[in-house]
Amino acid sequence: MKKISVFDSTLRDGAQAENIAFTVEDKLNIVKVLDRLGISYIEAGNPGSNPKDLEFFARVKMLELKTAELVAFGSTRRRDLPVEEDKNVQALLTAGTGTVAIFGKSWNMHVTDILRATPEQNLEMIFDTVSFLVSKKKTVFFDAEHFFDGYKENPAYALETLFTAEKAGAAYLVLCDTNGGCFPDEIGGIVADVVSNVRVPVGIHCHDDMGCAVANTLAAVKAGARQVQGTYIGYGERCGNANLSAILPSLQLKLGYECIPADQVKRLTKTARYIADLSNMILPNSLPYVGKSAFAHKGGMHVDGVSKNPRSFEHVPPEMVGNRRNVLLSEVSGKAALLSKLELLGDEVSKDSPEAGSLVEMVKEFEYNGYQFESATASLELLALKHLHRFEPFFEVTDFKVIGERSQEGAHNRDYAMIKIKVGEQFEITADEGDGPVHALDIALRKAAGKFYPAIEKIRLIDYKVRVIEPRDATAAQVRVFIETTDGDNTWTTVSVSSDVINASLNALVDSIEYKLLMDSKK
């Protein structure tokens, strides 16, 4: 089995994505989870670019990494400055990493129009920087920026930049599709030519501006690249970088390459959810392998086929990547599809039993009244258990009150919630404040229930959606509320419908907590 070196750039390229701003703690936690997954190299940022990265490099030295090696990132020396005097190059030494990634220009247009340098000066900058760092006992990866555009315009010069870095002692020559504008056949052909002309291993670094980054990376590996670079969920500038959570299982499970330890492949989905959570981003349902919809089937022949033989509509078993099959319900779903969703019932209810028929009718009635269970499996399971009288509520909300406060324009407005719950014969009354009524209710409810069930301290609301069911009379219409919740390891969605958005929100919040408690009780 051929080994592929995996180079993750989430902490640098990923941090350049819109709406992502990692704290130092976030970066440290991402390093830990990538190391546990078995990533070979973690590009940790540019120690000379900002105080946050300086602090990160100081603190990350205290971590005991098992598989990953940290990489500092920087550029070739400036045009008219000796390498020994370049502060950014010197900062790479202070980072204390054994490996350094250096990017340099390989497109002659960039050399003349952006650097305002001659082609010869650019080659000197590459050679001086790489050889200087090698002399300091650093392993150097040379990132040939805009390589494919440069190759297509002037292949001789693009290759000369690689030969220069190779001569200076670079350990890897990484070919970058920086503009993300190449097709897989172009990437494959150019990589094959490079591999035949250099002596050191070749890497691939693709951006996703045409949606081809994953395909381009796979094409490069087939053409001889031995290192893949990307970000774990594809985060990055513009349209993002090559998505490692799709590349790794494709290479390992389908093409027979060894990217990460075999026993860690099942952590791919959990790692994706964790990094999305730290990034304060919602993991797209449609992501290959790790998305919630990656193994989702909705009615008809797909559900029938996958129930008989999962291979009929699944290219790999979801369990291999730590995901799960999701049979979606629709208005035409039958008993088998419904029962496949009700995991907590186990085998207690068969497709031909009277209970199965009554459950289908219950679902149809709720959906007629505005509910949608396609994604809200947690509420569906709770409703089914209640319908069959197999659920004992963990607590009961007996009273609640929400107060909104609006002061002068520009001031920080707050909402307050008071809630009273009953557990057995005991009562608990709690109040709190939040940014909006639902946030205040969420905090107050979890604080009250947490007095009896400490496990819910781990859960938090990560998404909240409201849909008006009858927009023709929107101000008095029924509303449908979806709430997505996580405990750090799992996520689940609950739904409620009411003409009062606060009531609907509270009911969905109660479901989210009770589902967590129910799942814990089944362990």
Secondary structure per residue as TSV (DSSP state, phi and psi in degrees):
chain	resnum	aa	ss	phi	psi
A	1	M	-	360.0	125.7
A	2	K	-	-76.4	138.5
A	3	K	B	-90.4	133.7
A	4	I	-	-114.2	126.8
A	5	S	E	-77.1	128.8
A	6	V	E	-109.1	125.9
A	7	F	E	-120.5	110.0
A	8	D	E	-97.5	128.7
A	9	S	-	-115.5	26.0
A	10	T	T	-57.7	-39.4
A	11	L	T	-73.1	-17.6
A	12	R	T	-112.8	-68.3
A	13	D	T	-61.0	-41.4
A	14	G	G	-62.6	-36.1
A	15	A	G	-68.9	-14.2
A	16	Q	G	-86.5	-0.2
A	17	A	S	-73.8	151.5
A	18	E	T	-62.6	136.8
A	19	N	T	72.3	13.9
A	20	I	-	-114.9	128.9
A	21	A	-	-144.6	96.5
A	22	F	-	-75.4	137.2
A	23	T	-	-82.3	170.9
A	24	V	H	-61.4	-40.4
A	25	E	H	-62.9	-41.5
A	26	D	H	-57.5	-46.0
A	27	K	H	-62.7	-42.2
A	28	L	H	-63.3	-40.7
A	29	N	H	-68.7	-35.7
A	30	I	H	-66.6	-40.1
A	31	V	H	-57.2	-44.9
A	32	K	H	-61.3	-44.8
A	33	V	H	-73.3	-33.6
A	34	L	H	-70.6	-36.6
A	35	D	H	-63.9	-43.1
A	36	R	H	-63.9	-35.0
A	37	L	H	-67.0	-28.2
A	38	G	T	106.8	21.0
A	39	I	-	-65.3	140.3
A	40	S	S	-74.3	-49.0
A	41	Y	E	-132.5	139.5
A	42	I	E	-121.0	111.6
A	43	E	E	-75.7	118.3
A	44	A	E	-100.6	-1.3
A	45	G	E	117.3	-175.9
A	46	N	-	-106.2	107.0
A	47	P	T	-63.7	-16.1
A	48	G	T	-96.6	2.2
A	49	S	T	-91.8	-31.3
A	50	N	-	-163.3	158.5
A	51	P	H	-61.6	-31.3
A	52	K	H	-62.9	-42.8
A	53	D	H	-69.5	-33.2
A	54	L	H	-61.6	-44.8
A	55	E	H	-64.4	-41.8
A	56	F	H	-58.9	-48.2
A	57	F	H	-63.9	-31.1
A	58	A	H	-69.1	-39.8
A	59	R	H	-84.8	-30.1
A	60	V	H	-68.0	-20.9
A	61	K	T	-62.8	-20.9
A	62	M	T	-82.0	-11.5
A	63	L	S	-79.9	143.6
A	64	E	-	-101.2	92.2
A	65	L	-	-81.3	142.1
A	66	K	S	-98.7	-35.7
A	67	T	S	-124.3	-32.6
A	68	A	-	-88.7	149.0
A	69	E	E	-115.4	131.0
A	70	L	E	-76.9	146.4
A	71	V	E	-129.0	127.4
A	72	A	E	-87.4	147.8
A	73	F	E	-121.4	136.5
A	74	G	E	-162.0	-174.7
A	75	S	E	-113.3	171.9
A	76	T	-	-64.2	161.9
A	77	R	-	-59.1	160.0
A	78	R	-	-69.5	160.0
A	79	R	T	-56.9	-48.8
A	80	D	T	-109.7	29.1
A	81	L	S	-128.1	130.4
A	82	P	-	-59.0	144.0
A	83	V	G	-60.1	-33.2
A	84	E	G	-66.0	-19.8
A	85	E	G	-104.0	-1.9
A	86	D	-	-79.0	116.9
A	87	K	H	-65.1	-35.4
A	88	N	H	-67.7	-37.1
A	89	V	H	-68.1	-41.3
A	90	Q	H	-63.6	-34.8
A	91	A	H	-63.1	-30.9
A	92	L	H	-63.6	-32.0
A	93	L	H	-72.0	-37.5
A	94	T	H	-70.2	-20.5
A	95	A	T	-63.4	-28.3
A	96	G	-	79.0	15.2
A	97	T	-	-88.3	149.0
A	98	G	S	-76.7	-19.5
A	99	T	E	-122.0	141.9
A	100	V	E	-132.0	136.1
A	101	A	E	-104.4	125.3
A	102	I	E	-117.3	126.5
A	103	F	E	-101.9	141.7
A	104	G	E	-142.4	160.7
A	105	K	E	-75.9	136.3
A	106	S	-	-126.7	3.9
A	107	W	-	-109.2	118.4
A	108	N	H	-60.9	-28.7
A	109	M	H	-61.5	-40.9
A	110	H	H	-66.7	-37.6
A	111	V	H	-61.5	-48.1
A	112	T	H	-81.9	-39.0
A	113	D	H	-91.5	-29.0
A	114	I	T	-101.5	-51.0
A	115	L	S	-77.3	-20.2
A	116	R	-	56.9	43.1
A	117	A	-	-123.9	166.4
A	118	T	-	-85.6	158.3
A	119	P	H	-55.8	-37.0
A	120	E	H	-67.3	-40.9
A	121	Q	H	-61.9	-40.0
A	122	N	H	-62.2	-42.3
A	123	L	H	-63.4	-38.9
A	124	E	H	-64.3	-39.8
A	125	M	H	-62.5	-41.7
A	126	I	H	-64.5	-50.8
A	127	F	H	-62.0	-47.4
A	128	D	H	-60.6	-44.3
A	129	T	H	-69.0	-48.3
A	130	V	H	-63.9	-46.9
A	131	S	H	-66.4	-35.6
A	132	F	H	-62.0	-47.0
A	133	L	H	-69.2	-35.8
A	134	V	H	-63.4	-37.2
A	135	S	H	-66.1	-21.4
A	136	K	T	-93.0	18.8
A	137	K	T	68.6	27.9
A	138	K	-	-96.4	142.0
A	139	T	E	-82.8	124.7
A	140	V	E	-113.6	126.8
A	141	F	E	-100.3	125.3
A	142	F	E	-97.4	115.0
A	143	D	E	-90.0	108.2
A	144	A	E	-81.8	93.4
A	145	E	E	-65.3	138.7
A	146	H	T	56.5	32.6
A	147	F	H	-61.3	-44.4
A	148	F	H	-69.7	-37.8
A	149	D	H	-64.5	-40.9
A	150	G	H	-64.6	-41.1
A	151	Y	H	-63.5	-43.2
A	152	K	H	-66.3	-29.6
A	153	E	H	-89.3	-38.6
A	154	N	-	-151.3	80.8
A	155	P	H	-60.4	-34.3
A	156	A	H	-63.4	-43.8
A	157	Y	H	-72.5	-40.1
A	158	A	H	-58.2	-44.0
A	159	L	H	-66.9	-34.5
A	160	E	H	-63.2	-34.0
A	161	T	H	-64.3	-36.7
A	162	L	H	-69.0	-44.1
A	163	F	H	-60.2	-36.8
A	164	T	H	-65.8	-46.1
A	165	A	H	-64.7	-39.3
A	166	E	H	-62.4	-45.9
A	167	K	H	-62.3	-33.0
A	168	A	H	-77.4	-11.2
A	169	G	T	112.4	14.1
A	170	A	-	-61.8	139.1
A	171	A	S	-85.9	-29.0
A	172	Y	E	-137.0	144.1
A	173	L	E	-111.6	109.3
A	174	V	E	-101.2	120.4
A	175	L	E	-92.1	122.1
A	176	C	E	-108.8	124.5
A	177	D	E	-92.9	73.8
A	178	T	T	-64.0	-36.2
A	179	N	T	-86.7	-5.9
A	180	G	-	62.1	32.6
A	181	G	-	-110.4	15.8
A	182	C	-	-104.1	156.4
A	183	F	-	-97.3	157.7
A	184	P	H	-56.2	-38.3
A	185	D	H	-67.7	-34.5
A	186	E	H	-64.3	-48.3
A	187	I	H	-58.3	-48.3
A	188	G	H	-59.7	-45.0
A	189	G	H	-66.4	-42.1
A	190	I	H	-69.9	-42.3
A	191	V	H	-60.9	-42.7
A	192	A	H	-60.1	-39.9
A	193	D	H	-65.2	-43.9
A	194	V	H	-62.4	-47.3
A	195	V	H	-57.4	-34.9
A	196	S	H	-77.0	-11.1
A	197	N	H	-112.5	-6.5
A	198	V	-	-122.1	163.2
A	199	R	S	-101.7	-22.0
A	200	V	S	-96.4	160.8
A	201	P	-	-62.1	153.7
A	202	V	E	-112.2	140.7
A	203	G	E	-116.3	169.5
A	204	I	E	-133.6	135.9
A	205	H	E	-137.0	108.3
A	206	C	E	-118.7	145.2
A	207	H	B	-105.3	164.3
A	208	D	-	-110.5	31.7
A	209	D	T	-66.0	-19.6
A	210	M	T	-112.6	7.8
A	211	G	S	75.2	19.6
A	212	C	-	-111.5	5.8
A	213	A	H	-60.0	-43.2
A	214	V	H	-67.3	-47.3
A	215	A	H	-61.6	-40.0
A	216	N	H	-64.2	-40.0
A	217	T	H	-64.0	-44.1
A	218	L	H	-64.0	-38.9
A	219	A	H	-63.5	-38.4
A	220	A	H	-65.0	-41.5
A	221	V	H	-63.6	-43.3
A	222	K	H	-62.2	-26.9
A	223	A	T	-88.2	-2.5
A	224	G	T	123.0	-2.1
A	225	A	-	-65.5	142.8
A	226	R	-	-120.6	5.6
A	227	Q	E	-136.3	134.0
A	228	V	E	-112.3	134.7
A	229	Q	E	-117.5	146.6
A	230	G	E	178.3	-174.1
A	231	T	B	-113.1	155.8
A	232	Y	T	-64.5	-38.3
A	233	I	T	-115.1	15.0
A	234	G	-	86.6	7.4
A	235	Y	-	-62.9	149.1
A	236	G	-	166.6	176.0
A	237	E	S	-63.0	149.0
A	238	R	T	58.0	-112.7
A	239	C	T	-91.6	2.7
A	240	G	-	99.8	179.6
A	241	N	B	-106.2	173.4
A	242	A	-	-56.9	133.7
A	243	N	B	-88.5	107.2
A	244	L	H	-66.1	-27.3
A	245	S	H	-69.0	-16.1
A	246	A	H	-98.5	-35.0
A	247	I	H	-67.8	-45.7
A	248	L	H	-60.7	-51.6
A	249	P	H	-67.5	-30.9
A	250	S	I	-64.2	-44.3
A	251	L	I	-68.3	-43.4
A	252	Q	I	-81.5	-43.8
A	253	L	I	-87.0	-24.7
A	254	K	I	-110.6	-32.7
A	255	L	S	-108.4	-4.6
A	256	G	-	81.1	17.1
A	257	Y	-	-89.0	153.2
A	258	E	B	-99.4	111.5
A	259	C	-	-106.7	-46.8
A	260	I	S	-133.4	164.3
A	261	P	-	-55.2	139.1
A	262	A	G	-57.2	-34.3
A	263	D	G	-78.2	-2.1
A	264	Q	G	-103.3	-7.3
A	265	V	G	-58.2	-34.9
A	266	K	G	-68.0	-7.6
A	267	R	G	-93.5	1.7
A	268	L	H	-59.3	-45.7
A	269	T	H	-68.9	-45.3
A	270	K	H	-60.9	-39.9
A	271	T	H	-65.0	-40.7
A	272	A	H	-62.0	-44.5
A	273	R	H	-65.6	-37.5
A	274	Y	H	-66.7	-45.5
A	275	I	H	-67.7	-38.1
A	276	A	H	-61.8	-40.3
A	277	D	H	-63.8	-46.0
A	278	L	H	-64.4	-30.8
A	279	S	T	-80.3	-4.3
A	280	N	T	59.6	37.8
A	281	M	-	-123.7	149.0
A	282	I	-	-85.0	126.7
A	283	L	-	-67.2	120.3
A	284	P	-	-58.6	132.2
A	285	N	T	-60.0	-30.1
A	286	S	T	-86.6	4.4
A	287	L	-	-60.9	134.1
A	288	P	T	-58.7	145.3
A	289	Y	T	68.3	-52.7
A	290	V	T	-106.1	-9.5
A	291	G	S	-74.8	157.3
A	292	K	T	-65.3	-25.9
A	293	S	T	-97.0	3.5
A	294	A	T	-60.6	-29.3
A	295	F	T	-128.6	40.1
A	296	A	E	-95.4	139.2
A	297	H	E	-133.4	134.6
A	298	K	E	-125.2	102.6
A	299	G	S	60.4	179.0
A	300	G	H	59.4	-150.7
A	301	M	H	-67.3	-27.5
A	302	H	H	-64.2	-47.9
A	303	V	H	-64.8	-42.1
A	304	D	H	-61.9	-44.5
A	305	G	H	-65.6	-45.7
A	306	V	H	-70.2	-26.9
A	307	S	H	-71.6	-28.3
A	308	K	H	-85.7	-42.0
A	309	N	-	-153.2	106.3
A	310	P	G	-54.7	-28.9
A	311	R	G	-64.6	-16.5
A	312	S	G	-65.6	-29.6
A	313	F	T	-138.0	17.6
A	314	E	-	-133.2	124.6
A	315	H	S	-76.4	-24.4
A	316	V	S	-143.2	154.4
A	317	P	-	-65.1	131.3
A	318	P	G	-58.2	-30.7
A	319	E	G	-64.3	-25.7
A	320	M	G	-64.0	-30.1
A	321	V	G	-109.3	14.9
A	322	G	T	77.7	15.2
A	323	N	-	-100.6	-173.4
A	324	R	-	-143.5	153.3
A	325	R	-	-71.3	141.7
A	326	N	E	-132.8	104.4
A	327	V	E	-88.5	115.3
A	328	L	E	-86.1	145.7
A	329	L	-	-98.2	144.4
A	330	S	-	-138.1	-179.3
A	331	E	T	-67.2	-13.5
A	332	V	T	-107.1	8.5
A	333	S	-	-69.0	146.6
A	334	G	-	-103.1	-168.0
A	335	K	H	-64.2	-41.7
A	336	A	H	-62.9	-43.6
A	337	A	H	-63.5	-41.7
A	338	L	H	-64.4	-48.5
A	339	L	H	-64.6	-29.0
A	340	S	H	-66.9	-21.0
A	341	K	H	-83.7	-23.1
A	342	L	-	-94.3	73.2
A	343	E	G	-65.3	-32.4
A	344	L	G	-70.7	-16.5
A	345	L	G	-79.5	-21.7
A	346	G	T	63.0	-134.6
A	347	D	T	-101.4	17.7
A	348	E	S	-71.3	-25.0
A	349	V	S	-120.2	122.4
A	350	S	-	-93.6	163.6
A	351	K	T	-62.6	-29.0
A	352	D	T	-95.7	2.8
A	353	S	S	-80.7	156.1
A	354	P	H	-59.7	-33.6
A	355	E	H	-61.1	-37.5
A	356	A	H	-62.8	-43.2
A	357	G	H	-62.6	-41.6
A	358	S	H	-68.2	-32.5
A	359	L	H	-66.2	-41.6
A	360	V	H	-61.7	-42.6
A	361	E	H	-65.6	-37.6
A	362	M	H	-61.3	-45.9
A	363	V	H	-62.3	-43.7
A	364	K	H	-61.3	-39.0
A	365	E	H	-66.1	-44.4
A	366	F	H	-64.8	-41.0
A	367	E	H	-68.8	-31.9
A	368	Y	H	-62.5	-32.0
A	369	N	T	-89.3	8.8
A	370	G	T	111.5	-6.0
A	371	Y	-	-75.1	152.4
A	372	Q	-	-134.1	121.2
A	373	F	-	-105.6	6.9
A	374	E	S	-54.1	-43.7
A	375	S	S	-109.9	-17.4
A	376	A	-	-91.0	62.8
A	377	T	H	-64.2	-33.4
A	378	A	H	-61.2	-46.6
A	379	S	H	-65.2	-37.5
A	380	L	H	-61.0	-45.1
A	381	E	H	-64.8	-41.0
A	382	L	H	-63.9	-43.2
A	383	L	H	-63.4	-40.1
A	384	A	H	-64.2	-44.0
A	385	L	H	-64.7	-39.0
A	386	K	H	-66.2	-41.7
A	387	H	H	-61.2	-34.9
A	388	L	T	-92.0	7.8
A	389	H	T	58.0	40.1
A	390	R	-	-118.3	22.3
A	391	F	-	-134.5	129.0
A	392	E	-	-109.3	113.9
A	393	P	-	-55.3	141.5
A	394	F	S	-76.2	-28.1
A	395	F	-	-159.1	166.2
A	396	E	E	-130.2	131.4
A	397	V	E	-84.3	114.4
A	398	T	E	-94.1	-32.3
A	399	D	E	-151.2	151.2
A	400	F	E	-155.5	157.3
A	401	K	E	-148.2	137.7
A	402	V	E	-121.8	132.1
A	403	I	E	-121.9	126.3
A	404	G	E	-101.4	138.5
A	405	E	-	-122.0	126.3
A	406	R	-	-127.5	112.3
A	407	S	-	-100.2	-156.8
A	408	Q	S	-63.3	158.0
A	409	E	T	-59.4	134.0
A	410	G	T	93.3	-13.6
A	411	A	S	-79.3	162.8
A	412	H	-	-82.0	110.6
A	413	N	-	-88.5	143.8
A	414	R	-	-130.9	157.1
A	415	D	E	-121.4	150.9
A	416	Y	E	-124.9	142.7
A	417	A	E	-132.1	136.8
A	418	M	E	-118.0	136.4
A	419	I	E	-140.3	143.1
A	420	K	E	-125.2	124.9
A	421	I	E	-121.9	159.4
A	422	K	E	-123.3	128.1
A	423	V	E	-125.4	109.1
A	424	G	T	64.4	-120.7
A	425	E	T	-104.8	7.6
A	426	Q	E	-101.7	147.8
A	427	F	E	-118.3	150.8
A	428	E	E	-139.4	128.8
A	429	I	E	-115.8	128.2
A	430	T	E	-138.9	146.7
A	431	A	E	-132.0	150.7
A	432	D	E	-159.7	176.2
A	433	E	E	-123.3	160.3
A	434	G	E	-160.7	176.4
A	435	D	S	-85.6	79.7
A	436	G	S	108.2	158.6
A	437	P	H	-65.1	-37.9
A	438	V	H	-69.0	-41.2
A	439	H	H	-60.7	-43.5
A	440	A	H	-63.6	-42.8
A	441	L	H	-62.9	-42.8
A	442	D	H	-58.7	-47.9
A	443	I	H	-64.3	-46.3
A	444	A	H	-64.8	-41.4
A	445	L	H	-65.1	-46.0
A	446	R	H	-67.4	-31.8
A	447	K	H	-67.9	-42.0
A	448	A	H	-67.5	-49.9
A	449	A	H	-68.6	-27.7
A	450	G	H	-64.5	-21.7
A	451	K	T	-64.0	-28.3
A	452	F	T	-102.6	-29.4
A	453	Y	-	-130.7	87.2
A	454	P	G	-59.4	-22.7
A	455	A	G	-61.3	-25.1
A	456	I	G	-76.8	-5.2
A	457	E	G	-63.5	-22.1
A	458	K	G	-79.9	-16.6
A	459	I	-	-91.9	152.8
A	460	R	E	-151.8	151.9
A	461	L	E	-77.3	129.2
A	462	I	E	-116.1	-13.3
A	463	D	E	-154.4	145.1
A	464	Y	E	-142.8	121.7
A	465	K	E	-129.5	140.8
A	466	V	E	-122.4	130.7
A	467	R	E	-123.1	130.5
A	468	V	E	-82.0	125.0
A	469	I	S	-80.4	-35.5
A	470	E	-	-122.7	84.0
A	471	P	G	-64.7	-15.7
A	472	R	G	-66.2	-23.8
A	473	D	G	-132.2	59.8
A	474	A	G	-60.4	-36.9
A	475	T	G	-71.8	-19.3
A	476	A	G	-122.0	13.1
A	477	A	S	-80.1	165.0
A	478	Q	-	-67.5	142.0
A	479	V	E	-121.2	147.3
A	480	R	E	-111.3	125.3
A	481	V	E	-112.2	127.9
A	482	F	E	-111.2	135.2
A	483	I	E	-128.6	128.1
A	484	E	E	-106.9	133.3
A	485	T	E	-129.6	150.3
A	486	T	E	-136.1	152.5
A	487	D	-	-114.3	14.3
A	488	G	S	97.7	-30.3
A	489	D	S	-106.9	-40.2
A	490	N	-	-125.9	157.0
A	491	T	E	-126.7	149.4
A	492	W	E	-149.2	157.6
A	493	T	E	-123.5	138.7
A	494	T	E	-123.6	158.6
A	495	V	E	-139.8	148.5
A	496	S	E	-151.0	153.0
A	497	V	E	-128.3	137.2
A	498	S	E	-164.1	162.9
A	499	S	S	-80.5	-8.2
A	500	D	S	-114.4	114.5
A	501	V	H	-63.0	-30.7
A	502	I	H	-69.9	-42.9
A	503	N	H	-62.2	-45.0
A	504	A	H	-61.6	-41.3
A	505	S	H	-64.9	-44.0
A	506	L	H	-62.8	-43.4
A	507	N	H	-61.5	-40.6
A	508	A	H	-67.4	-36.2
A	509	L	H	-65.2	-43.0
A	510	V	H	-61.3	-44.5
A	511	D	H	-58.7	-41.4
A	512	S	H	-63.8	-38.6
A	513	I	H	-73.0	-44.6
A	514	E	H	-65.8	-33.7
A	515	Y	H	-64.9	-41.7
A	516	K	H	-60.4	-46.4
A	517	L	H	-65.0	-38.0
A	518	L	H	-66.2	-44.0
A	519	M	H	-62.4	-41.9
A	520	D	H	-62.6	-35.6
A	521	S	H	-71.2	-18.0
A	522	K	T	-89.8	-7.8
A	523	K	-	-72.1	360.0
